[in-house]
Amino acid sequence: AAVARAAFTLRETARLIRVRYFALQTTRSTLKTLDWKLTQAEELDRIAAEQLEQGRIAPFELLRAQSEVAGIRQEINEATSELQEREADLKVAMG
């Protein structure tokens, strides 16, 4: 019975490590996507600023672009916190 319990505990620990590792990788992937998204939004913000200077768009369009950049930065902050949490979870699972 003790051997079976030890084997079960080992399998359960291995499963938990796999689950937490894949969660960590998913969060890393999300961060890479958000970085790309931020680059795109910053470029649109730059273009909107130029177009506003030229009088081709209304000021609210620039504000919309700036708002998009700010929103993505917030998502990056949240994902970074989540990444740190998942790294800690994995370390705990690994002992």
HELIX and SHEET records of a PDB file:
HELIX    1   1 ALA A    2  GLU A   53  1                                  52    
HELIX    2   2 PRO A   59  MET A   94  1                                  36    
END                                                                             
